[in-house]
Amino acid sequence: MEIRGIVTTTVLILALIAISTTTAAALSCDCDDICVNTTGWWNDGGAFNASTTPIQAAVNAASGGDTICVAAGSYSENVDITTAHLTLAGAGADVVTVTAASSSDHVFYVTADYVNISGFTATGATGSSKKGIYLYSADHCNISDNTVSGNNYGIVLQSSSSNTIINNAVNSNRYRGINLRYSSSSNTIMNNIASSNTYGIGLEHSSSSNTIANNTASNNNRGIYPHSSSNNMFANNTVSNNTHGIFLVHDFRINQIFPHPKCPNLYMGSTHILH
């Protein structure tokens, strides 16, 4: 009887080991670095790590140069990115939604250079001055193909230069849609749609040498709003159905606003085209 009991116990232990080995089996990741779903994250060739904040957990585990692929789903997180040369690639803004877990914090807060964020909907940062995507002292970043809506501010660059903001839909944010402030320079803002915000696209506080081109600003109180910012170029933007089309304040004379056929700005249905 004792021998039979020992055999039974041994078989049970071996079975548990087999199950454990299967559970910890290496997982593949399509982007070859780190993958995320709504319940956790894993390195390519590594084990699954369960997490209630899987995007942030993956960011914390990443090294410079990594790409983090985020699968379709709804995530409740406030994501802080402090690692340079990091790419966050969502499966698409129509299928990946990140809602601020705390409305009193930004959805994505970037304080590192060379960070790329694409393929997300960022929403729910409704607290005072909170942003959907916030670049603070971050240079050479690329923010593309995102939907940023339902926040206090949409996409904000503060003291950030040489960034590209392209192909984003920035809608229904309480104040600014896209906002460059405090000496944010040499940025490219292109092919974005900014609608139903208080200000569609704003430049403030000595933000200079930026290119604002091929954007649509509609149904805002102020479509495009350069304030105390110089040497910026505005070309081929469509500004429609705003209370003020382009609202010029302080030093606007040294901004380049092109009306000629090669790169026209179109003004349609705004109460005041230039103010």
Secondary structure by P-SEA (a helix, b strand, c coil): caaaaaaaaaaaaaaaaaaaaaaacbbbbccccbbbcccccccccbbbbbccaaaaaaaaaccccbbbbbccccccccccccccbbbbbccccccbbbcccccccccbbbcccbbbbcbbbbccccccccccbbbcccccccccccccccccccbbbccccccccccccccccccccbbbccccccccccbbbbccccccbbbccccccccccbbbbcccccccccccccbbbbcbbbbcccccccccccccccbbbbccccbbbbbcccccccc
